[in-house]
């Protein structure tokens, strides 16, 4: 997968008065360049409206770039969309590719025919997805009766029945409980390891990125702001995790050189520490020195990380 100075500009009309309007151009993607090697799992993140979905729509051939050049599996998506469709899988968290009124298994049978998957391969892929994503009890249920989490698992399976070389995932764990999220992540990790499937993942859940991707790209206002490891993103964005500590009783603020107390409410205290550091040493220290009832770690909000990164770049530009 390779993008070279890719742009997407939309013409937008805005009403300025009675029977009058003006046209302006909105640059959703602004000269983005990157490449993803075969078998890589890469996180593609950014705030709402940053240009993530527009990029993916160009990579799938739904949208034609306004400028630049892109190739997916050696194919120009906008010119050979049908040919490309046989080699990619797509999961949009808020939109389903399943037939709404049909049982889940009927959607899979239709895709079997649409993609002309050999019968033996289809059965093998279906059995594997049903087992690992726990879809057995849902196969005869109409898609409209599935919960969001159930439908997400169904959509992930549907995207993999034809053995795609490249998989685009947009919020694949949305609506899933903790256990289901863990199973989906494990499934995707095994898929990548066993079949070398290239994965481009967009998500607002940093744990998806941490557990699946060795590389992350950040897009904001249509521009690629960062491309590298997640630890580097935290360092650039100067982001912080939060350790929430529930004590047996109300105590003075916890004293530790590795974190700072940002909030205290009764026996509960919130401590901030650099997101680039492991939480394990801090947790071990507090558990050894204080009467702890419960501990939890909250990840930094991606939009906050990007806002800090953008502010830092702006300050360096102005200085």
SULBELSUL-V142721 format. One record per residue. N is the residue number from 0. RES is the residue in one letter. PHI is phi in whole degrees, -180 to 180 (none if undefined). PSI is psi as a letter, one per 20 degrees, with the letter a starting at -180 (NA if undefined). OMEGA is omega in degrees with one decimal (NA if undefined). Layout:
n,res,phi,psi,omega
N,RES,PHI,PSI,OMEGA
N,RES,PHI,PSI,OMEGA
This chain:
n,res,phi,psi,omega
0,X,none,p,-178.0
1,X,-143,p,175.0
2,X,-121,p,179.6
3,X,-128,o,177.5
4,X,49,l,-177.7
5,X,-80,p,178.7
6,X,-130,q,170.8
7,X,-141,o,-178.3
8,X,-118,p,177.7
9,X,-109,p,171.8
10,X,-89,p,-177.8
11,X,-121,p,176.8
12,X,-98,p,178.9
13,X,-122,p,-178.7
14,X,-72,p,-178.7
15,X,-112,i,-179.9
16,X,175,a,-178.9
17,X,-66,o,179.8
18,X,61,j,178.4
19,X,-127,q,176.5
20,X,-151,r,176.6
21,X,-127,q,-178.6
22,X,-106,p,175.7
23,X,-136,r,-179.1
24,X,-103,p,176.6
25,X,-114,p,-179.1
26,X,-93,n,-176.9
27,X,-75,h,176.4
28,X,-130,p,-169.1
29,X,-122,n,173.1
30,X,54,l,-179.5
31,X,-91,p,175.4
32,X,-133,p,171.3
33,X,-166,r,175.3
34,X,-135,q,177.9
35,X,-125,p,-177.9
36,X,-76,q,177.5
37,X,-58,p,178.4
38,X,89,i,178.2
39,X,-78,q,169.2
40,X,-117,o,-172.3
41,X,-124,p,174.2
42,X,-86,p,-180.0
43,X,-126,o,-168.2
44,X,-125,r,178.6
45,X,165,r,179.8
46,X,-69,r,177.0
47,X,-59,p,179.9
48,X,82,j,-176.9
49,X,-76,h,-177.9
50,X,120,j,-178.4
51,X,-63,g,-176.9
52,X,-65,h,177.5
53,X,-62,g,177.6
54,X,-61,g,-178.2
55,X,-64,h,178.6
56,X,-65,h,175.0
57,X,-72,h,179.4
58,X,-68,h,178.7
59,X,-95,i,179.5
60,X,91,j,178.7
61,X,-68,h,177.1
62,X,-116,q,176.3
63,X,-99,p,179.6
64,X,-61,q,174.3
65,X,-80,h,179.3
66,X,-167,r,179.8
67,X,91,a,-175.5
68,X,-139,p,175.2
69,X,-143,q,178.3
70,X,-140,p,174.9
71,X,-128,p,-176.2
72,X,53,k,179.0
73,X,77,j,-174.7
74,X,-114,q,171.3
75,X,-81,o,-172.4
76,X,-58,g,-175.2
77,X,-73,h,-177.9
78,X,-95,h,-177.9
79,X,-130,l,-174.8
80,X,-63,g,-178.4
81,X,-65,g,178.4
82,X,-63,g,-179.5
83,X,-66,h,-175.9
84,X,-57,h,180.0
85,X,-75,i,-173.9
86,X,-115,j,179.7
87,X,-129,q,172.0
88,X,-127,q,-176.2
89,X,-135,p,174.6
90,X,-129,o,174.8
91,X,-102,p,-174.0
92,X,-58,h,-175.5
93,X,-100,i,-179.0
94,X,-136,p,-176.8
95,X,-102,q,172.8
96,X,-98,j,-179.2
97,X,-88,q,178.3
98,X,-81,p,-166.8
99,X,-58,g,-173.4
100,X,-96,i,-178.6
101,X,-98,q,171.8
102,X,-60,q,-176.7
103,X,-56,g,-177.4
104,X,-64,h,178.8
105,X,-68,h,175.5
106,X,-61,g,-179.6
107,X,-66,h,178.6
108,X,-66,h,177.0
109,X,-64,g,178.4
110,X,-67,h,174.8
111,X,-54,g,-178.6
112,X,-78,g,-178.0
113,X,-60,g,-177.3
114,X,-91,i,178.5
115,X,54,l,179.1
116,X,-76,p,176.8
117,X,-55,q,-173.6
118,X,-55,g,-177.4
119,X,-65,g,-179.6
120,X,-69,h,178.2
121,X,-61,g,-178.9
122,X,-63,g,178.9
123,X,-64,g,-179.4
124,X,-66,g,-179.4
125,X,-65,g,-179.7
126,X,-60,g,-179.4
127,X,-66,g,-179.6
128,X,-65,g,-179.7
129,X,-62,g,-179.3
130,X,-69,g,-173.0
131,X,-76,h,179.4
132,X,-100,j,176.3
133,X,54,l,-177.8
134,X,-105,i,-173.6
135,X,-54,g,-177.2
136,X,-78,i,-175.1
137,X,-106,i,-171.7
138,X,-61,h,-178.1
139,X,-98,j,-179.3
140,X,-94,p,175.1
141,X,-57,q,-175.9
142,X,-58,h,-178.3
143,X,-65,i,-179.9
144,X,-94,i,-179.8
145,X,-82,q,173.1
146,X,-72,r,179.8
147,X,-59,g,179.7
148,X,-63,g,178.3
149,X,-65,g,179.9
150,X,-65,h,178.3
151,X,-61,g,178.0
152,X,-64,h,177.7
153,X,-65,h,179.4
154,X,-69,h,178.6
155,X,-62,g,177.8
156,X,-62,g,-178.3
157,X,-61,h,-177.8
158,X,-73,i,-173.4
159,X,-111,i,-174.6
160,X,-65,h,-176.9
161,X,-103,j,176.5
162,X,57,l,-179.6
163,X,-69,q,175.8
164,X,-78,h,-177.1
165,X,-126,p,-178.9
166,X,-124,p,175.4
167,X,-102,p,-178.6
168,X,-121,p,178.1
169,X,-112,o,-178.3
170,X,54,l,-174.6
171,X,-70,i,-179.1
172,X,-107,j,179.6
173,X,-63,p,177.3
174,X,81,j,-178.6
175,X,-95,q,174.2
176,X,-78,r,-174.2
177,X,-60,g,-178.3
178,X,-66,g,-179.5
179,X,-66,h,176.9
180,X,-59,g,-179.0
181,X,-62,g,-179.3
182,X,-68,g,178.8
183,X,-65,g,179.0
184,X,-62,g,178.5
185,X,-63,g,178.7
186,X,-61,g,-179.1
187,X,-66,h,178.5
188,X,-64,g,178.8
189,X,-67,h,179.4
190,X,-60,g,-179.9
191,X,-65,g,-177.4
192,X,-71,g,-174.1
193,X,-81,h,-172.6
194,X,-113,i,179.0
195,X,66,k,179.5
196,X,-69,p,176.2
197,X,-78,p,-175.5
198,X,-127,p,171.0
199,X,-113,o,-170.4
200,X,-117,p,170.6
201,X,-108,p,-176.1
202,X,-164,q,171.1
203,X,-104,j,-179.4
204,X,-101,o,-177.8
205,X,-62,h,178.9
206,X,-67,h,173.6
207,X,-57,g,-178.6
208,X,-66,g,-176.5
209,X,-61,h,-174.6
210,X,-89,i,-174.8
211,X,-117,h,-167.6
212,X,-115,p,173.7
213,X,-92,i,-176.5
214,X,-140,q,179.0
215,X,-136,q,174.1
216,X,-118,p,-179.2
217,X,-116,p,176.8
218,X,-118,p,177.0
219,X,-148,p,-178.4
220,X,53,k,175.7
221,X,81,j,-176.6
222,X,-116,q,177.0
223,X,-79,o,-175.0
224,X,-100,h,-176.8
225,X,-154,q,176.7
226,X,-148,o,-177.5
227,X,172,a,-179.9
228,X,-71,q,-178.7
229,X,-63,h,178.7
230,X,-60,h,177.4
231,X,-68,h,177.4
232,X,-62,g,178.9
233,X,-61,h,-179.3
234,X,-67,g,179.8
235,X,-66,g,-178.3
236,X,-84,i,179.8
237,X,52,l,-174.9
238,X,-87,r,-177.3
239,X,-132,q,168.4
240,X,-90,r,177.4
241,X,-124,p,174.8
242,X,-100,o,179.2
243,X,-99,p,-174.8
244,X,-116,p,173.4
245,X,-102,o,-178.8
246,X,-99,r,179.8
247,X,-66,h,-178.2
248,X,-152,r,179.0
249,X,-70,p,-178.2
250,X,-135,r,173.3
251,X,-59,r,179.9
252,X,-52,p,-180.0
253,X,-63,p,-179.1
254,X,-108,o,177.7
255,X,-156,q,179.8
256,X,-74,i,-174.7
257,X,-94,i,-178.4
258,X,-157,r,177.3
259,X,-128,q,179.3
260,X,-78,p,-179.1
261,X,-109,i,-177.9
262,X,-165,q,176.9
263,X,-137,p,175.2
264,X,-136,o,-178.2
265,X,60,c,-179.8
266,X,-82,i,-179.0
267,X,-101,p,179.1
268,X,-131,q,178.1
269,X,-113,p,-179.7
270,X,-120,p,177.9
271,X,-99,p,177.3
272,X,-147,q,-175.9
273,X,-57,p,-178.0
274,X,-67,h,179.8
275,X,-76,i,-179.5
276,X,-98,q,174.4
277,X,-72,q,178.8
278,X,-81,i,-171.7
279,X,-59,g,-179.7
280,X,-61,h,179.8
281,X,-65,g,178.7
282,X,-62,g,-179.3
283,X,-63,g,-179.2
284,X,-64,g,-177.2
285,X,-68,h,179.4
286,X,-64,h,-179.0
287,X,-80,h,-172.2
288,X,-108,i,-175.5
289,X,-130,q,178.5
290,X,-78,n,-172.7
291,X,-88,p,174.3
292,X,-98,g,-177.2
293,X,-157,q,178.1
294,X,-137,q,172.9
295,X,-150,q,-179.6
296,X,-114,p,178.2
297,X,-107,p,-178.5
298,X,-78,q,176.7
299,X,-68,q,177.5
300,X,-72,p,-176.6
301,X,-59,g,-178.6
302,X,-64,h,178.0
303,X,-68,g,177.6
304,X,-60,g,-178.3
305,X,-67,h,178.7
306,X,-61,g,178.3
307,X,-65,g,179.3
308,X,-61,g,-178.5
309,X,-65,g,179.4
310,X,-64,g,179.0
311,X,-64,g,178.4
312,X,-66,h,-179.9
313,X,-65,g,178.8
314,X,-63,g,-180.0
315,X,-66,h,179.1
316,X,-67,g,-176.8
317,X,-79,h,-176.8
318,X,-82,NA,NA
